[in-house]
Amino acid sequence: MLIGKKAPDFTAKAFHKGKITEVSLEKLRGQWVVLCFYPGDFTFV
């Protein structure tokens, strides 16, 4: 994926305001969005 290109729509679980919720890019359309991924977080890999 390149900077400035649209990301494909997806749905994921996220921790937000003290609880686990479902988020998707479709729900966030029209807003600024920054995505951060932590692959293998809290593992010993």
mmCIF file as Biopython writes it, N, C-alpha, C and O atoms, coordinates in Angstrom:
data_model
#
loop_
_atom_site.group_PDB
_atom_site.id
_atom_site.type_symbol
_atom_site.label_atom_id
_atom_site.label_alt_id
_atom_site.label_comp_id
_atom_site.label_asym_id
_atom_site.label_entity_id
_atom_site.label_seq_id
_atom_site.pdbx_PDB_ins_code
_atom_site.Cartn_x
_atom_site.Cartn_y
_atom_site.Cartn_z
_atom_site.occupancy
_atom_site.B_iso_or_equiv
_atom_site.auth_seq_id
_atom_site.auth_asym_id
_atom_site.pdbx_PDB_model_num
ATOM 1   N N  . MET A ? 1  ? 0.839   -1.165  0.000  1.0 0.0 1  A 1 
ATOM 2   C CA . MET A ? 1  ? 0.000   0.000   0.000  1.0 0.0 1  A 1 
ATOM 3   C C  . MET A ? 1  ? 0.893   1.240   0.000  1.0 0.0 1  A 1 
ATOM 4   O O  . MET A ? 1  ? 1.945   1.261   0.640  1.0 0.0 1  A 1 
ATOM 5   N N  . LEU A ? 2  ? 0.473   2.237   -0.703 1.0 0.0 2  A 1 
ATOM 6   C CA . LEU A ? 2  ? 1.260   3.451   -0.831 1.0 0.0 2  A 1 
ATOM 7   C C  . LEU A ? 2  ? 0.618   4.605   -0.092 1.0 0.0 2  A 1 
ATOM 8   O O  . LEU A ? 2  ? -0.599  4.645   0.091  1.0 0.0 2  A 1 
ATOM 9   N N  . ILE A ? 3  ? 1.449   5.545   0.330  1.0 0.0 3  A 1 
ATOM 10  C CA . ILE A ? 3  ? 0.944   6.731   1.012  1.0 0.0 3  A 1 
ATOM 11  C C  . ILE A ? 3  ? 0.016   7.484   0.071  1.0 0.0 3  A 1 
ATOM 12  O O  . ILE A ? 3  ? 0.328   7.668   -1.106 1.0 0.0 3  A 1 
ATOM 13  N N  . GLY A ? 4  ? -1.110  7.912   0.588  1.0 0.0 4  A 1 
ATOM 14  C CA . GLY A ? 4  ? -2.074  8.653   -0.201 1.0 0.0 4  A 1 
ATOM 15  C C  . GLY A ? 4  ? -3.116  7.795   -0.905 1.0 0.0 4  A 1 
ATOM 16  O O  . GLY A ? 4  ? -4.090  8.319   -1.445 1.0 0.0 4  A 1 
ATOM 17  N N  . LYS A ? 5  ? -2.918  6.477   -0.903 1.0 0.0 5  A 1 
ATOM 18  C CA . LYS A ? 5  ? -3.887  5.564   -1.510 1.0 0.0 5  A 1 
ATOM 19  C C  . LYS A ? 5  ? -4.916  5.157   -0.471 1.0 0.0 5  A 1 
ATOM 20  O O  . LYS A ? 5  ? -4.617  5.119   0.722  1.0 0.0 5  A 1 
ATOM 21  N N  . LYS A ? 6  ? -6.135  4.850   -0.921 1.0 0.0 6  A 1 
ATOM 22  C CA . LYS A ? 6  ? -7.181  4.403   -0.003 1.0 0.0 6  A 1 
ATOM 23  C C  . LYS A ? 6  ? -6.880  2.991   0.496  1.0 0.0 6  A 1 
ATOM 24  O O  . LYS A ? 6  ? -6.489  2.116   -0.277 1.0 0.0 6  A 1 
ATOM 25  N N  . ALA A ? 7  ? -7.065  2.786   1.780  1.0 0.0 7  A 1 
ATOM 26  C CA . ALA A ? 7  ? -6.912  1.454   2.361  1.0 0.0 7  A 1 
ATOM 27  C C  . ALA A ? 7  ? -8.178  0.648   2.076  1.0 0.0 7  A 1 
ATOM 28  O O  . ALA A ? 7  ? -9.264  1.220   1.991  1.0 0.0 7  A 1 
ATOM 29  N N  . PRO A ? 8  ? -8.053  -0.668  1.930  1.0 0.0 8  A 1 
ATOM 30  C CA . PRO A ? 8  ? -9.254  -1.479  1.729  1.0 0.0 8  A 1 
ATOM 31  C C  . PRO A ? 8  ? -10.105 -1.474  2.995  1.0 0.0 8  A 1 
ATOM 32  O O  . PRO A ? 8  ? -9.572  -1.398  4.103  1.0 0.0 8  A 1 
ATOM 33  N N  . ASP A ? 9  ? -11.420 -1.555  2.836  1.0 0.0 9  A 1 
ATOM 34  C CA . ASP A ? 9  ? -12.305 -1.576  3.991  1.0 0.0 9  A 1 
ATOM 35  C C  . ASP A ? 9  ? -12.072 -2.856  4.798  1.0 0.0 9  A 1 
ATOM 36  O O  . ASP A ? 9  ? -11.831 -3.919  4.225  1.0 0.0 9  A 1 
ATOM 37  N N  . PHE A ? 10 ? -12.143 -2.752  6.099  1.0 0.0 10 A 1 
ATOM 38  C CA . PHE A ? 10 ? -12.006 -3.912  6.973  1.0 0.0 10 A 1 
ATOM 39  C C  . PHE A ? 10 ? -12.740 -3.639  8.272  1.0 0.0 10 A 1 
ATOM 40  O O  . PHE A ? 10 ? -13.082 -2.498  8.582  1.0 0.0 10 A 1 
ATOM 41  N N  . THR A ? 11 ? -12.976 -4.699  9.025  1.0 0.0 11 A 1 
ATOM 42  C CA . THR A ? 11 ? -13.576 -4.615  10.354 1.0 0.0 11 A 1 
ATOM 43  C C  . THR A ? 11 ? -12.620 -5.275  11.330 1.0 0.0 11 A 1 
ATOM 44  O O  . THR A ? 11 ? -12.063 -6.333  11.039 1.0 0.0 11 A 1 
ATOM 45  N N  . ALA A ? 12 ? -12.425 -4.653  12.494 1.0 0.0 12 A 1 
ATOM 46  C CA . ALA A ? 12 ? -11.518 -5.192  13.501 1.0 0.0 12 A 1 
ATOM 47  C C  . ALA A ? 12 ? -12.021 -4.825  14.890 1.0 0.0 12 A 1 
ATOM 48  O O  . ALA A ? 12 ? -12.791 -3.880  15.063 1.0 0.0 12 A 1 
ATOM 49  N N  . LYS A ? 13 ? -11.568 -5.594  15.876 1.0 0.0 13 A 1 
ATOM 50  C CA . LYS A ? 13 ? -11.879 -5.278  17.271 1.0 0.0 13 A 1 
ATOM 51  C C  . LYS A ? 13 ? -10.842 -4.290  17.785 1.0 0.0 13 A 1 
ATOM 52  O O  . LYS A ? 13 ? -9.661  -4.381  17.450 1.0 0.0 13 A 1 
ATOM 53  N N  . ALA A ? 14 ? -11.301 -3.337  18.609 1.0 0.0 14 A 1 
ATOM 54  C CA . ALA A ? 14 ? -10.407 -2.325  19.159 1.0 0.0 14 A 1 
ATOM 55  C C  . ALA A ? 14 ? -10.810 -2.014  20.592 1.0 0.0 14 A 1 
ATOM 56  O O  . ALA A ? 14 ? -11.981 -2.124  20.955 1.0 0.0 14 A 1 
ATOM 57  N N  . PHE A ? 15 ? -9.834  -1.625  21.401 1.0 0.0 15 A 1 
ATOM 58  C CA . PHE A ? 15 ? -10.102 -1.184  22.772 1.0 0.0 15 A 1 
ATOM 59  C C  . PHE A ? 15 ? -10.310 0.318   22.720 1.0 0.0 15 A 1 
ATOM 60  O O  . PHE A ? 15 ? -9.390  1.068   22.392 1.0 0.0 15 A 1 
ATOM 61  N N  . HIS A ? 16 ? -11.536 0.762   23.050 1.0 0.0 16 A 1 
ATOM 62  C CA . HIS A ? 16 ? -11.873 2.185   22.956 1.0 0.0 16 A 1 
ATOM 63  C C  . HIS A ? 16 ? -12.786 2.573   24.109 1.0 0.0 16 A 1 
ATOM 64  O O  . HIS A ? 16 ? -13.826 1.954   24.333 1.0 0.0 16 A 1 
ATOM 65  N N  . LYS A ? 17 ? -12.380 3.612   24.841 1.0 0.0 17 A 1 
ATOM 66  C CA . LYS A ? 17 ? -13.154 4.127   25.978 1.0 0.0 17 A 1 
ATOM 67  C C  . LYS A ? 17 ? -13.496 3.030   26.988 1.0 0.0 17 A 1 
ATOM 68  O O  . LYS A ? 17 ? -14.622 2.946   27.479 1.0 0.0 17 A 1 
ATOM 69  N N  . GLY A ? 18 ? -12.505 2.198   27.286 1.0 0.0 18 A 1 
ATOM 70  C CA . GLY A ? 18 ? -12.646 1.202   28.350 1.0 0.0 18 A 1 
ATOM 71  C C  . GLY A ? 18 ? -13.328 -0.090  27.976 1.0 0.0 18 A 1 
ATOM 72  O O  . GLY A ? 18 ? -13.588 -0.917  28.850 1.0 0.0 18 A 1 
ATOM 73  N N  . LYS A ? 19 ? -13.634 -0.295  26.681 1.0 0.0 19 A 1 
ATOM 74  C CA . LYS A ? 19 ? -14.266 -1.553  26.299 1.0 0.0 19 A 1 
ATOM 75  C C  . LYS A ? 19 ? -13.845 -1.953  24.885 1.0 0.0 19 A 1 
ATOM 76  O O  . LYS A ? 19 ? -13.336 -1.134  24.120 1.0 0.0 19 A 1 
ATOM 77  N N  . ILE A ? 20 ? -14.063 -3.215  24.557 1.0 0.0 20 A 1 
ATOM 78  C CA . ILE A ? 20 ? -13.758 -3.737  23.236 1.0 0.0 20 A 1 
ATOM 79  C C  . ILE A ? 20 ? -14.938 -3.429  22.307 1.0 0.0 20 A 1 
ATOM 80  O O  . ILE A ? 20 ? -16.084 -3.754  22.618 1.0 0.0 20 A 1 
ATOM 81  N N  . THR A ? 21 ? -14.645 -2.801  21.165 1.0 0.0 21 A 1 
ATOM 82  C CA . THR A ? 21 ? -15.685 -2.464  20.199 1.0 0.0 21 A 1 
ATOM 83  C C  . THR A ? 21 ? -15.239 -2.900  18.809 1.0 0.0 21 A 1 
ATOM 84  O O  . THR A ? 21 ? -14.062 -3.183  18.586 1.0 0.0 21 A 1 
ATOM 85  N N  . GLU A ? 22 ? -16.185 -2.952  17.880 1.0 0.0 22 A 1 
ATOM 86  C CA . GLU A ? 22 ? -15.880 -3.254  16.483 1.0 0.0 22 A 1 
ATOM 87  C C  . GLU A ? 22 ? -15.734 -1.934  15.733 1.0 0.0 22 A 1 
ATOM 88  O O  . GLU A ? 22 ? -16.588 -1.055  15.848 1.0 0.0 22 A 1 
ATOM 89  N N  . VAL A ? 23 ? -14.673 -1.797  14.977 1.0 0.0 23 A 1 
ATOM 90  C CA . VAL A ? 23 ? -14.464 -0.611  14.157 1.0 0.0 23 A 1 
ATOM 91  C C  . VAL A ? 23 ? -14.287 -1.042  12.704 1.0 0.0 23 A 1 
ATOM 92  O O  . VAL A ? 23 ? -13.828 -2.150  12.427 1.0 0.0 23 A 1 
ATOM 93  N N  . SER A ? 24 ? -14.652 -0.165  11.789 1.0 0.0 24 A 1 
ATOM 94  C CA . SER A ? 24 ? -14.414 -0.416  10.373 1.0 0.0 24 A 1 
ATOM 95  C C  . SER A ? 24 ? -14.124 0.913   9.699  1.0 0.0 24 A 1 
ATOM 96  O O  . SER A ? 24 ? -14.533 1.971   10.178 1.0 0.0 24 A 1 
ATOM 97  N N  . LEU A ? 25 ? -13.421 0.847   8.597  1.0 0.0 25 A 1 
ATOM 98  C CA . LEU A ? 25 ? -13.137 2.082   7.874  1.0 0.0 25 A 1 
ATOM 99  C C  . LEU A ? 25 ? -14.409 2.701   7.320  1.0 0.0 25 A 1 
ATOM 100 O O  . LEU A ? 25 ? -14.505 3.923   7.206  1.0 0.0 25 A 1 
ATOM 101 N N  . GLU A ? 26 ? -15.379 1.878   6.976  1.0 0.0 26 A 1 
ATOM 102 C CA . GLU A ? 26 ? -16.647 2.407   6.458  1.0 0.0 26 A 1 
ATOM 103 C C  . GLU A ? 26 ? -17.326 3.311   7.487  1.0 0.0 26 A 1 
ATOM 104 O O  . GLU A ? 26 ? -17.873 4.353   7.128  1.0 0.0 26 A 1 
ATOM 105 N N  . LYS A ? 27 ? -17.294 2.918   8.767  1.0 0.0 27 A 1 
ATOM 106 C CA . LYS A ? 27 ? -17.912 3.731   9.832  1.0 0.0 27 A 1 
ATOM 107 C C  . LYS A ? 27 ? -17.161 5.042   10.056 1.0 0.0 27 A 1 
ATOM 108 O O  . LYS A ? 27 ? -17.734 6.017   10.542 1.0 0.0 27 A 1 
ATOM 109 N N  . LEU A ? 28 ? -15.879 5.059   9.698  1.0 0.0 28 A 1 
ATOM 110 C CA . LEU A ? 28 ? -15.048 6.237   9.939  1.0 0.0 28 A 1 
ATOM 111 C C  . LEU A ? 28 ? -14.892 7.116   8.698  1.0 0.0 28 A 1 
ATOM 112 O O  . LEU A ? 28 ? -14.132 8.084   8.724  1.0 0.0 28 A 1 
ATOM 113 N N  . ARG A ? 29 ? -15.592 6.799   7.627  1.0 0.0 29 A 1 
ATOM 114 C CA . ARG A ? 29 ? -15.473 7.552   6.370  1.0 0.0 29 A 1 
ATOM 115 C C  . ARG A ? 29 ? -15.734 9.040   6.612  1.0 0.0 29 A 1 
ATOM 116 O O  . ARG A ? 29 ? -16.686 9.416   7.296  1.0 0.0 29 A 1 
ATOM 117 N N  . GLY A ? 30 ? -14.868 9.874   6.038  1.0 0.0 30 A 1 
ATOM 118 C CA . GLY A ? 30 ? -15.008 11.318  6.176  1.0 0.0 30 A 1 
ATOM 119 C C  . GLY A ? 30 ? -14.255 11.903  7.359  1.0 0.0 30 A 1 
ATOM 120 O O  . GLY A ? 30 ? -14.250 13.120  7.547  1.0 0.0 30 A 1 
ATOM 121 N N  . GLN A ? 31 ? -13.615 11.047  8.165  1.0 0.0 31 A 1 
ATOM 122 C CA . GLN A ? 31 ? -12.837 11.501  9.317  1.0 0.0 31 A 1 
ATOM 123 C C  . GLN A ? 31 ? -11.362 11.196  9.078  1.0 0.0 31 A 1 
ATOM 124 O O  . GLN A ? 31 ? -11.020 10.323  8.280  1.0 0.0 31 A 1 
ATOM 125 N N  . TRP A ? 32 ? -10.502 11.917  9.768  1.0 0.0 32 A 1 
ATOM 126 C CA . TRP A ? 32 ? -9.081  11.591  9.747  1.0 0.0 32 A 1 
ATOM 127 C C  . TRP A ? 32 ? -8.879  10.319  10.550 1.0 0.0 32 A 1 
ATOM 128 O O  . TRP A ? 32 ? -9.437  10.180  11.639 1.0 0.0 32 A 1 
ATOM 129 N N  . VAL A ? 33 ? -8.088  9.389   10.029 1.0 0.0 33 A 1 
ATOM 130 C CA . VAL A ? 33 ? -7.860  8.108   10.691 1.0 0.0 33 A 1 
ATOM 131 C C  . VAL A ? 33 ? -6.371  7.775   10.665 1.0 0.0 33 A 1 
ATOM 132 O O  . VAL A ? 33 ? -5.726  7.876   9.621  1.0 0.0 33 A 1 
ATOM 133 N N  . VAL A ? 34 ? -5.832  7.382   11.805 1.0 0.0 34 A 1 
ATOM 134 C CA . VAL A ? 34 ? -4.454  6.883   11.898 1.0 0.0 34 A 1 
ATOM 135 C C  . VAL A ? 34 ? -4.538  5.462   12.424 1.0 0.0 34 A 1 
ATOM 136 O O  . VAL A ? 34 ? -5.096  5.223   13.495 1.0 0.0 34 A 1 
ATOM 137 N N  . LEU A ? 35 ? -3.981  4.515   11.669 1.0 0.0 35 A 1 
ATOM 138 C CA . LEU A ? 35 ? -4.018  3.106   12.056 1.0 0.0 35 A 1 
ATOM 139 C C  . LEU A ? 35 ? -2.650  2.681   12.565 1.0 0.0 35 A 1 
ATOM 140 O O  . LEU A ? 35 ? -1.632  2.945   11.926 1.0 0.0 35 A 1 
ATOM 141 N N  . CYS A ? 36 ? -2.632  2.026   13.712 1.0 0.0 36 A 1 
ATOM 142 C CA . CYS A ? 36 ? -1.396  1.494   14.288 1.0 0.0 36 A 1 
ATOM 143 C C  . CYS A ? 36 ? -1.585  0.010   14.543 1.0 0.0 36 A 1 
ATOM 144 O O  . CYS A ? 36 ? -2.578  -0.404  15.142 1.0 0.0 36 A 1 
ATOM 145 N N  . PHE A ? 37 ? -0.646  -0.779  14.094 1.0 0.0 37 A 1 
ATOM 146 C CA . PHE A ? 37 ? -0.719  -2.226  14.274 1.0 0.0 37 A 1 
ATOM 147 C C  . PHE A ? 37 ? 0.475   -2.691  15.093 1.0 0.0 37 A 1 
ATOM 148 O O  . PHE A ? 37 ? 1.595   -2.217  14.899 1.0 0.0 37 A 1 
ATOM 149 N N  . TYR A ? 38 ? 0.232   -3.619  16.008 1.0 0.0 38 A 1 
ATOM 150 C CA . TYR A ? 38 ? 1.288   -4.219  16.828 1.0 0.0 38 A 1 
ATOM 151 C C  . TYR A ? 38 ? 1.266   -5.718  16.647 1.0 0.0 38 A 1 
ATOM 152 O O  . TYR A ? 38 ? 0.717   -6.423  17.493 1.0 0.0 38 A 1 
ATOM 153 N N  . PRO A ? 39 ? 1.840   -6.231  15.576 1.0 0.0 39 A 1 
ATOM 154 C CA . PRO A ? 39 ? 1.842   -7.687  15.374 1.0 0.0 39 A 1 
ATOM 155 C C  . PRO A ? 39 ? 2.642   -8.386  16.458 1.0 0.0 39 A 1 
ATOM 156 O O  . PRO A ? 39 ? 3.768   -7.988  16.758 1.0 0.0 39 A 1 
ATOM 157 N N  . GLY A ? 40 ? 2.076   -9.408  17.036 1.0 0.0 40 A 1 
ATOM 158 C CA . GLY A ? 40 ? 2.779   -10.181 18.054 1.0 0.0 40 A 1 
ATOM 159 C C  . GLY A ? 40 ? 2.925   -9.468  19.388 1.0 0.0 40 A 1 
ATOM 160 O O  . GLY A ? 40 ? 3.778   -9.845  20.192 1.0 0.0 40 A 1 
ATOM 161 N N  . ASP A ? 41 ? 2.121   -8.455  19.644 1.0 0.0 41 A 1 
ATOM 162 C CA . ASP A ? 41 ? 2.213   -7.733  20.904 1.0 0.0 41 A 1 
ATOM 163 C C  . ASP A ? 41 ? 1.948   -8.672  22.076 1.0 0.0 41 A 1 
ATOM 164 O O  . ASP A ? 41 ? 1.053   -9.514  22.001 1.0 0.0 41 A 1 
ATOM 165 N N  . PHE A ? 42 ? 2.701   -8.543  23.135 1.0 0.0 42 A 1 
ATOM 166 C CA . PHE A ? 42 ? 2.594   -9.365  24.340 1.0 0.0 42 A 1 
ATOM 167 C C  . PHE A ? 42 ? 2.914   -10.838 24.076 1.0 0.0 42 A 1 
ATOM 168 O O  . PHE A ? 42 ? 2.391   -11.717 24.761 1.0 0.0 42 A 1 
ATOM 169 N N  . THR A ? 43 ? 3.761   -11.107 23.097 1.0 0.0 43 A 1 
ATOM 170 C CA . THR A ? 43 ? 4.224   -12.473 22.874 1.0 0.0 43 A 1 
ATOM 171 C C  . THR A ? 43 ? 5.728   -12.493 23.070 1.0 0.0 43 A 1 
ATOM 172 O O  . THR A ? 43 ? 6.365   -11.447 23.190 1.0 0.0 43 A 1 
ATOM 173 N N  . PHE A ? 44 ? 6.287   -13.689 23.101 1.0 0.0 44 A 1 
ATOM 174 C CA . PHE A ? 44 ? 7.721   -13.836 23.309 1.0 0.0 44 A 1 
ATOM 175 C C  . PHE A ? 44 ? 8.456   -14.074 21.998 1.0 0.0 44 A 1 
ATOM 176 O O  . PHE A ? 44 ? 9.563   -14.611 21.990 1.0 0.0 44 A 1 
ATOM 177 N N  . VAL A ? 45 ? 7.834   -13.671 20.882 1.0 0.0 45 A 1 
ATOM 178 C CA . VAL A ? 45 ? 8.462   -13.874 19.566 1.0 0.0 45 A 1 
ATOM 179 C C  . VAL A ? 45 ? 9.477   -12.773 19.321 1.0 0.0 45 A 1 
ATOM 180 O O  . VAL A ? 45 ? 10.123  -12.750 18.273 1.0 0.0 45 A 1 
#
